[in-house]
């Protein structure tokens, strides 16, 4: 039980670190322990390891990614999808994109 409590505390701190950078969106977390975020003031979708909060991947979006990503599965393959529409208050480029990534 002690290890479970320590792990829960670590995850809480890690997710707090991830959420601190978000201003215009939320996260989508997978059962595999990866959290995807797009609600920052820039043009990136990022993935974080939920156990330690470290960034493990990023990709530049064609417009501001101030949104909330989501995940879904089709025929045994998992995807993460996000809208890239920009945000006037942040001054990011506007667009009307929906982008999906196939997870490994």
Secondary structure, DSSP 8 states (H G I E B T S, - for coil): -HHHHHHHHHHHHHHHHHHHT-SS--EEE-TTSEEEE--SSSSEEEEEETTT--EEEEEE-SS---S--EEEEETTEEEEEEEE---TTTT-----EEEEEE--
